[in-house]
Amino acid sequence: MNRIDMALNLLKDGQSLTIGDLRLGIEESGSMYITGWTQYLDINNLSKAKALQELSEIKALFYDMVSDSKELEIFIVGKSLKFNLAFNYGKGGFGICSEKNGIITWETGLNKN
């Protein structure tokens, strides 16, 4: 059993966990969330375009996990997936943007470029 498959047991119990660079969890609604963190140390250097690129990388990393785990592939069937990009400033963090069902929601203001 690989670590993704072992992590599924925690998800099934309603616990969130970090696998590599992603945090996975289940919301009360039953949706699954996948959170990754921006690589920018200064939020002022992050633009909307860069944030969308990082969000795309989070999705690609998650789908790489899915392709490596048949159990994860089965687990997400029928679940709504919410991908989040967050900023971690050491003692806390906050959301930057998220995507659910193809809709981007901005949680903080960023420059367009």
VEXDREN-2710 file (C-alpha; in Angstrom, 1 decimal):
% VEXDREN-2710
k/r/px/py/pz
1/MET/0.0/0.0/0.0
2/ASN/1.5/3.4/-1.0
3/ARG/1.3/6.6/1.1
4/ILE/-1.6/8.0/-1.1
5/ASP/-3.6/4.9/-0.4
6/MET/-2.9/5.0/3.3
7/ALA/-3.9/8.7/3.3
8/LEU/-7.3/7.8/1.8
9/ASN/-8.1/6.1/5.1
10/LEU/-7.7/9.4/6.9
11/LEU/-9.8/11.2/4.3
12/LYS/-12.5/8.6/4.7
13/ASP/-12.5/9.3/8.4
14/GLY/-12.9/13.1/7.7
15/GLN/-9.4/14.1/8.6
16/SER/-7.3/16.4/6.4
17/LEU/-3.6/15.6/5.7
18/THR/-0.7/16.9/3.7
19/ILE/0.9/14.7/1.0
20/GLY/3.9/16.3/-0.5
21/ASP/3.1/19.9/-1.4
22/LEU/-0.7/19.5/-1.2
23/ARG/-3.2/19.5/1.7
24/LEU/-6.2/17.2/1.1
25/GLY/-9.5/17.2/3.0
26/ILE/-13.2/16.7/2.9
27/GLU/-15.6/19.6/3.5
28/GLU/-18.9/19.1/5.4
29/SER/-20.7/19.2/2.1
30/GLY/-18.7/16.1/1.0
31/SER/-16.6/18.1/-1.5
32/MET/-12.9/17.4/-1.5
33/TYR/-10.5/20.3/-1.2
34/ILE/-6.9/20.3/-2.5
35/THR/-4.7/23.2/-1.2
36/GLY/-1.3/24.2/-2.4
37/TRP/0.8/27.2/-1.4
38/THR/2.2/30.0/-3.5
39/GLN/6.0/29.9/-3.9
40/TYR/6.1/33.7/-3.6
41/LEU/7.5/34.9/-0.3
42/ASP/6.1/38.5/-0.8
43/ILE/2.4/38.6/-1.7
44/ASN/3.1/41.9/-3.5
45/ASN/5.1/40.0/-6.1
46/LEU/2.2/37.7/-7.0
47/SER/-0.2/38.7/-9.8
48/LYS/-3.4/37.1/-10.9
49/ALA/-1.7/35.6/-13.9
50/LYS/1.0/34.0/-11.7
51/ALA/-1.6/32.8/-9.2
52/LEU/-3.6/31.1/-12.0
53/GLN/-0.5/29.4/-13.2
54/GLU/0.2/28.2/-9.7
55/LEU/-3.4/27.0/-9.3
56/SER/-2.9/25.1/-12.6
57/GLU/0.2/23.5/-11.2
58/ILE/-1.7/22.4/-8.1
59/LYS/-4.3/20.7/-10.2
60/ALA/-1.6/19.0/-12.3
61/LEU/0.1/17.7/-9.2
62/PHE/-3.1/16.4/-7.8
63/TYR/-4.1/14.6/-11.1
64/ASP/-0.6/13.1/-11.1
65/MET/-1.4/11.6/-7.7
66/VAL/-4.7/10.3/-9.1
67/SER/-3.0/8.7/-12.0
68/ASP/-0.6/6.9/-9.5
69/SER/-3.4/5.6/-7.3
70/LYS/-6.4/3.7/-8.6
71/GLU/-7.9/3.9/-5.1
72/LEU/-7.7/7.8/-5.2
73/GLU/-9.2/7.7/-8.7
74/ILE/-12.2/5.7/-7.3
75/PHE/-12.4/7.8/-4.2
76/ILE/-12.9/11.1/-6.1
77/VAL/-15.7/9.7/-8.4
78/GLY/-18.8/11.8/-7.9
79/LYS/-17.0/14.3/-5.6
80/SER/-16.9/18.0/-6.3
81/LEU/-13.2/19.1/-6.2
82/LYS/-12.1/22.5/-5.0
83/PHE/-8.6/23.6/-5.7
84/ASN/-7.1/26.3/-3.5
85/LEU/-4.0/28.5/-3.7
86/ALA/-3.0/29.9/-0.3
87/PHE/-0.3/32.1/1.1
88/ASN/1.7/31.0/4.1
89/TYR/3.4/33.7/6.1
90/GLY/4.9/31.5/8.8
91/LYS/2.5/32.1/11.7
92/GLY/-0.6/31.7/9.6
93/GLY/-1.9/32.0/6.1
94/PHE/-4.8/33.0/3.9
95/GLY/-6.5/32.0/0.7
96/ILE/-5.5/33.7/-2.6
97/CYS/-7.9/32.0/-5.0
98/SER/-9.8/28.8/-5.6
99/GLU/-11.4/26.9/-8.4
100/LYS/-14.5/24.7/-8.1
101/ASN/-16.4/23.4/-11.1
102/GLY/-14.3/25.6/-13.4
103/ILE/-15.2/28.8/-11.5
104/ILE/-12.4/30.9/-10.1
105/THR/-13.0/32.8/-6.9
106/TRP/-10.6/35.4/-5.7
107/GLU/-10.1/35.7/-2.0
108/THR/-7.6/38.5/-2.0
109/GLY/-6.8/41.3/-4.4
110/LEU/-3.9/41.0/-6.7
111/ASN/-2.4/42.9/-9.6
112/LYS/-3.6/41.7/-13.0
113/ASN/-0.1/41.3/-14.3
END
